[in-house]
Amino acid sequence: MTAPVITSWSDKLIAGFRASPGKSSTVTGLAVILVFVWCRFIFGGHTTPAAASGASALISPDSQGTLAGGMSMLHAPGDPDSLQQWARQPIRPLIRNPFAIPLDYYPRDSAAVADKASTQTGYWDLIGKSMSSRADQQEQRQILIDNVRIAAASLKLQTTIMGAHRGAMVNGTMVREGDSVSGFRVLSIEARQVIVEREGVKLALLME
């Protein structure tokens, strides 16, 4: 026995609904919602948006027409002359530098800075300090030598006496080895010169 042939669209819908009732109910619900939305849009919907309204705040300027913080009061948009006058006013200079950092508000811990400096002392730092100290010592030594030479310029070797008991005439005074003259100690007496010493600096007095 063969199945009957379905010719009308209603019979097709009923046959499809019977084949899968779940899908058919979902499609039917969506179709109903779509029809409802279109009917509301065509017959009773509002196509223009509602106008927004806001309340205006009143700002009272001071007696000179300026707002808080030194800003001039803005005029109404409908008054172009007043707005142009306000725009032509000279710009007021800034009272403070906006890029300056107030260091008083950020105190530094001196103990932490000292600890950091002490921990960063390395080999090359010690070498640098040693070289600096040595340079200072050499400079002080050179100053001492220059001062001794200036003082020794006043000594005049007049004559020397060679023999068992050597002697020399310095600034009219007879001296022997070990004696002192004008703050200098006589170390040795030779034929035409005398070696003197002062503060560890040795000089030779030559006979003129």
Helices and strands as residue ranges (DSSP letters): H 9-19, H 21-39, I 40-44, H 80-87, G 103-105, H 110-119, H 123-152, E 157-161, E 167-170, E 173-175, E 180-181, E 184-189, E 193-198, E 201-206
